[in-house]
């Protein structure tokens, strides 16, 4: 398990935030918890993933279903991944 950060822009911050229940359900499949950090001036978010399965996230992220979910949520690619160094 690893801690890592996901970082990406969003088209509409209010819309993206309104989908938090869906995000929680999805993220629970690969991590124990996550925190959301928002740059409201630039419609940019960072998510700290705690005790996450990085490989499972990468597999999920590469799926067509995940691409459709990102499009519905207004996620702007690329999604950057930074692994927290212990």
C-alpha positions as CSV (number, residue, x, y, z in Angstrom):
1,X,0.0,0.0,0.0
2,X,1.2,3.5,-0.8
3,X,0.3,7.1,-0.2
4,X,0.1,9.1,-3.4
5,X,-1.3,12.3,-4.8
6,X,-3.5,12.7,-7.9
7,X,-3.6,16.1,-9.5
8,X,-5.7,17.4,-12.3
9,X,-7.8,20.4,-13.6
10,X,-11.6,20.3,-13.7
11,X,-13.9,22.1,-16.2
12,X,-16.4,23.1,-13.5
13,X,-15.3,22.9,-9.9
14,X,-18.9,23.0,-8.5
15,X,-20.0,20.2,-10.7
16,X,-16.9,18.1,-9.8
17,X,-17.5,18.7,-6.1
18,X,-21.1,17.7,-6.4
19,X,-20.0,14.2,-7.4
20,X,-18.3,13.5,-4.1
21,X,-20.5,10.5,-3.3
22,X,-19.5,8.8,-6.6
23,X,-15.9,9.6,-6.0
24,X,-16.0,8.1,-2.5
25,X,-17.6,4.9,-3.8
26,X,-15.0,4.6,-6.6
27,X,-12.0,5.5,-4.4
28,X,-13.0,2.9,-1.8
29,X,-12.1,0.2,-4.3
30,X,-8.4,1.1,-4.2
31,X,-7.7,3.1,-1.0
32,X,-8.7,3.4,2.7
33,X,-9.2,7.1,2.6
34,X,-8.5,10.3,0.6
35,X,-8.5,14.0,1.2
36,X,-9.3,16.7,-1.4
37,X,-7.4,19.9,-1.8
38,X,-8.8,22.7,-4.0
39,X,-7.3,25.6,-5.9
40,X,-10.5,27.5,-6.6
41,X,-8.8,30.2,-8.7
42,X,-7.6,27.7,-11.3
43,X,-10.2,24.9,-11.1
44,X,-7.5,22.5,-10.1
45,X,-7.7,19.7,-7.5
46,X,-5.3,17.4,-5.7
47,X,-6.3,14.3,-3.9
48,X,-4.2,12.7,-1.3
49,X,-4.7,8.9,-1.4
50,X,-3.9,7.1,1.8
51,X,-3.0,3.4,2.0
52,X,-3.9,3.0,-1.7
53,X,-3.2,0.3,-4.1
54,X,-1.3,2.2,-6.9
55,X,-1.4,-0.6,-9.4
56,X,-5.2,-1.1,-8.9
57,X,-5.6,2.7,-9.4
58,X,-3.6,2.6,-12.6
59,X,-5.6,-0.4,-14.0
60,X,-8.9,1.4,-13.1
61,X,-7.7,4.7,-14.5
62,X,-6.8,3.0,-17.9
63,X,-10.3,1.5,-18.3
64,X,-12.9,2.9,-20.7
65,X,-15.4,3.1,-17.8
66,X,-13.0,5.3,-15.9
67,X,-12.5,7.5,-18.9
68,X,-16.2,8.0,-19.3
69,X,-16.5,8.8,-15.5
70,X,-13.8,11.4,-15.8
71,X,-15.5,13.0,-18.8
72,X,-18.8,13.1,-16.9
73,X,-17.1,14.7,-14.0
74,X,-15.3,17.2,-16.1
75,X,-11.8,16.0,-15.3
76,X,-9.2,17.6,-17.6
77,X,-6.3,15.3,-18.6
78,X,-3.6,14.7,-17.7
79,X,-4.1,13.2,-14.3
80,X,-0.7,13.4,-12.6
81,X,0.4,10.9,-10.0
82,X,3.0,11.7,-7.3
83,X,4.0,9.0,-4.9
84,X,4.7,10.2,-1.3
85,X,8.2,9.3,-0.3
86,X,8.5,7.8,3.2
